[in-house]
Amino acid sequence: MGIPGEELDGVYDALHFIEKVKTREWTSVPLGRTVAVIGAGNTAIDAVTQAKRLGAEHVIMVYRKTASEMPAYSYEFELAKHDGVEFAWQAAPVGIISDDEGKRITGLRCEKTDGSLQLFDIPCDMVIKAVGQTKMAAFFEKVLGVETDERGRVMVSESMQTTNPKVFAGGDCVNGGGEAVEAAQMGKLAAHGIHETLSGKKVEFAGASIKPIPSDHAHQH
């Protein structure tokens, strides 16, 4: 984020924190009494709900925009509210505060983005960063040579083939962010599409057929 105090002990990246949680080795998971999570995407939601359920007394989600502008899914937001997560809207972090010796986090300093530019502090002893994860639209277009739609999603046919016939895609880069089972379904469709492209033979299924996933940006080659 490029703000003072990021190097302090007690500042963690959200993916590192979630990775620790997934090991289920609870004693190895870092946890403060009051945790501030910076960001408002689905990763941030995951971090705040996990921190709350692990026993943090207070968990605050800090976001520089309003609630209506948060990128997380609405049902994820409802989950966080149900778990007792607190929210600081229109709050842009400008620094992480520590004690006089610089060894212990004491708060997160923020600036209001509502036009007042007011500075205020959120007392906390742990900060989790859940920002900076963006779509790699330039990589898709310039390196792989595949087309994306207006939202940066890779465009595919029903067989998950992109506009570059040699590239197939699925998962979040295609649907913009969905469930793991949806990505697995896309993987199956892509495997069948690749097989048909290389062999010229359509895959026949025993029993229930695998249906393509509806897409508002699908196209045909």
PLY file of the C-alpha trace (Angstrom):
ply
format ascii 1.0
element vertex 221
property float x
property float y
property float z
element edge 220
property int vertex1
property int vertex2
end_header
0.00 0.00 0.00
3.00 2.26 0.43
2.05 3.67 3.84
4.24 4.07 6.97
4.23 1.11 9.35
3.62 -1.69 6.84
6.83 -3.36 7.98
5.70 -3.71 11.60
5.10 -7.06 13.24
1.40 -7.69 13.29
0.79 -6.56 9.70
-0.19 -9.47 7.47
-1.25 -10.08 3.91
-4.77 -11.52 3.71
-3.75 -14.50 1.58
-1.02 -15.42 4.09
-3.54 -15.18 6.92
-6.13 -17.29 5.08
-3.48 -19.85 4.16
-2.66 -20.23 7.86
-6.35 -20.69 8.65
-6.74 -23.39 6.00
-4.04 -25.54 7.66
-6.36 -25.85 10.69
-3.32 -25.57 12.93
-5.06 -22.96 15.04
-2.11 -22.13 17.30
-0.09 -21.06 14.26
-2.72 -18.56 13.07
-1.79 -14.98 14.06
-4.69 -13.23 15.80
-5.04 -9.94 17.64
-7.77 -8.85 20.03
-8.79 -6.05 17.64
-8.17 -6.69 13.95
-8.43 -4.11 11.16
-8.81 -5.55 7.65
-8.10 -3.16 4.78
-10.19 -3.80 1.67
-13.75 -4.81 0.78
-13.46 -7.61 -1.76
-14.30 -11.26 -1.20
-10.80 -11.91 0.15
-11.32 -9.18 2.73
-14.67 -10.73 3.70
-12.97 -14.08 4.13
-10.34 -12.49 6.37
-12.80 -10.62 8.62
-15.14 -13.59 9.08
-12.27 -15.96 9.84
-10.71 -13.53 12.33
-14.04 -13.08 14.09
-14.76 -16.79 14.26
-11.28 -17.51 15.59
-12.03 -15.31 18.58
-10.96 -11.73 17.87
-13.00 -9.40 20.10
-13.38 -6.70 17.46
-12.90 -6.96 13.70
-13.20 -3.83 11.55
-13.33 -3.77 7.77
-11.80 -0.55 6.47
-12.76 0.61 2.97
-12.00 3.86 1.15
-15.37 3.94 -0.63
-18.99 3.46 0.42
-20.80 0.20 1.20
-22.64 0.33 -2.13
-19.31 0.41 -3.98
-17.68 -2.57 -2.30
-16.64 -5.29 -4.80
-17.54 -8.22 -2.52
-20.68 -10.21 -3.23
-23.74 -9.01 -1.34
-24.29 -12.37 0.35
-20.68 -12.29 1.59
-21.32 -8.82 3.02
-24.43 -10.11 4.80
-22.36 -12.96 6.23
-19.82 -10.53 7.66
-22.56 -8.43 9.24
-24.13 -11.54 10.74
-20.76 -12.46 12.29
-20.57 -9.10 14.05
-17.94 -7.44 11.88
-17.73 -3.64 12.18
-17.22 -1.32 9.21
-15.36 1.93 8.57
-16.55 3.36 5.26
-14.90 6.13 3.24
-11.70 5.58 5.19
-8.37 5.55 3.35
-5.45 4.17 5.44
-2.51 6.57 5.58
-0.35 4.92 8.24
-0.06 2.13 10.81
0.62 3.42 14.31
2.89 1.73 16.84
3.98 2.30 20.44
6.96 4.50 21.27
9.37 1.61 20.78
7.91 0.70 17.41
7.35 -2.89 18.45
3.59 -3.09 18.94
0.77 -1.93 16.67
-1.64 0.40 18.43
-3.85 1.58 15.59
-4.56 2.34 11.95
-4.63 6.00 10.93
-7.12 6.86 8.21
-8.28 9.85 6.21
-11.95 10.40 5.40
-12.66 10.32 1.66
-16.01 12.14 1.94
-14.36 15.44 1.13
-13.61 16.46 4.72
-10.06 14.97 4.65
-10.45 14.42 8.38
-7.84 12.18 10.02
-8.90 9.61 12.60
-7.42 6.55 14.28
-8.86 3.05 14.56
-7.37 1.34 17.66
-6.15 -2.16 16.79
-3.29 -4.55 17.47
-3.32 -6.36 14.12
-3.73 -5.24 10.50
-4.58 -7.48 7.55
-4.09 -6.14 4.01
-6.64 -7.40 1.50
-5.97 -4.97 -1.35
-4.15 -4.93 -4.66
-5.58 -8.03 -6.35
-6.70 -7.05 -9.83
-7.59 -8.79 -13.09
-4.67 -9.39 -15.46
-6.44 -7.98 -18.51
-3.19 -6.82 -20.12
-1.71 -10.32 -19.78
-4.73 -11.91 -21.42
-4.77 -9.53 -24.34
-1.07 -8.80 -24.94
0.58 -12.10 -23.98
-2.08 -14.71 -24.72
-3.78 -12.73 -27.46
-7.32 -13.42 -26.26
-10.21 -10.99 -26.18
-11.87 -9.75 -22.99
-15.21 -8.04 -22.48
-15.90 -4.61 -20.96
-15.47 -6.04 -17.46
-12.11 -7.65 -18.21
-13.47 -11.20 -18.39
-11.96 -13.60 -20.94
-14.44 -14.36 -23.72
-15.05 -18.05 -24.44
-17.29 -20.31 -26.52
-19.42 -23.13 -25.06
-16.34 -25.38 -25.17
-14.36 -22.77 -23.16
-12.23 -21.92 -26.21
-11.02 -18.31 -26.33
-10.61 -16.13 -29.41
-7.12 -17.64 -29.64
-7.97 -21.20 -30.82
-4.97 -22.59 -28.94
-6.10 -21.21 -25.57
-8.97 -22.45 -23.40
-10.02 -20.72 -20.19
-12.36 -21.09 -17.23
-12.97 -20.02 -13.65
-12.78 -16.51 -12.25
-11.08 -15.04 -15.32
-14.15 -16.02 -17.35
-17.08 -15.54 -14.98
-15.61 -12.65 -13.00
-15.58 -14.58 -9.73
-17.73 -17.54 -8.77
-17.86 -20.80 -6.87
-15.20 -23.53 -6.96
-17.72 -26.02 -8.35
-18.39 -23.65 -11.22
-14.68 -23.47 -12.03
-14.48 -27.28 -11.88
-17.38 -27.52 -14.34
-15.60 -25.15 -16.69
-12.46 -27.28 -16.41
-14.39 -30.34 -17.55
-15.91 -28.47 -20.47
-12.47 -27.17 -21.47
-10.98 -30.68 -21.32
-13.70 -31.95 -23.63
-13.22 -28.97 -25.93
-9.47 -29.54 -26.12
-9.99 -33.25 -26.85
-12.40 -32.46 -29.67
-10.07 -29.79 -31.11
-7.06 -32.13 -31.15
-8.79 -35.35 -32.19
-11.80 -34.09 -34.12
-13.95 -36.45 -32.04
-16.74 -35.29 -29.78
-16.73 -36.78 -26.28
-19.69 -39.03 -25.57
-21.01 -39.21 -22.01
-22.55 -42.11 -20.17
-25.53 -41.01 -18.10
-26.17 -37.33 -17.47
-24.49 -34.99 -19.88
-22.38 -32.06 -18.81
-24.07 -28.87 -19.82
-22.25 -25.65 -20.67
-22.33 -22.82 -18.15
-24.53 -19.91 -19.26
-22.49 -16.84 -20.06
-23.61 -13.37 -21.05
-20.40 -12.88 -22.99
-20.07 -16.22 -24.78
-19.42 -16.25 -28.50
-19.08 -18.81 -31.24
-15.99 -19.36 -33.41
0 1
1 2
2 3
3 4
4 5
5 6
6 7
7 8
8 9
9 10
10 11
11 12
12 13
13 14
14 15
15 16
16 17
17 18
18 19
19 20
20 21
21 22
22 23
23 24
24 25
25 26
26 27
27 28
28 29
29 30
30 31
31 32
32 33
33 34
34 35
35 36
36 37
37 38
38 39
39 40
40 41
41 42
42 43
43 44
44 45
45 46
46 47
47 48
48 49
49 50
50 51
51 52
52 53
53 54
54 55
55 56
56 57
57 58
58 59
59 60
60 61
61 62
62 63
63 64
64 65
65 66
66 67
67 68
68 69
69 70
70 71
71 72
72 73
73 74
74 75
75 76
76 77
77 78
78 79
79 80
80 81
81 82
82 83
83 84
84 85
85 86
86 87
87 88
88 89
89 90
90 91
91 92
92 93
93 94
94 95
95 96
96 97
97 98
98 99
99 100
100 101
101 102
102 103
103 104
104 105
105 106
106 107
107 108
108 109
109 110
110 111
111 112
112 113
113 114
114 115
115 116
116 117
117 118
118 119
119 120
120 121
121 122
122 123
123 124
124 125
125 126
126 127
127 128
128 129
129 130
130 131
131 132
132 133
133 134
134 135
135 136
136 137
137 138
138 139
139 140
140 141
141 142
142 143
143 144
144 145
145 146
146 147
147 148
148 149
149 150
150 151
151 152
152 153
153 154
154 155
155 156
156 157
157 158
158 159
159 160
160 161
161 162
162 163
163 164
164 165
165 166
166 167
167 168
168 169
169 170
170 171
171 172
172 173
173 174
174 175
175 176
176 177
177 178
178 179
179 180
180 181
181 182
182 183
183 184
184 185
185 186
186 187
187 188
188 189
189 190
190 191
191 192
192 193
193 194
194 195
195 196
196 197
197 198
198 199
199 200
200 201
201 202
202 203
203 204
204 205
205 206
206 207
207 208
208 209
209 210
210 211
211 212
212 213
213 214
214 215
215 216
216 217
217 218
218 219
219 220
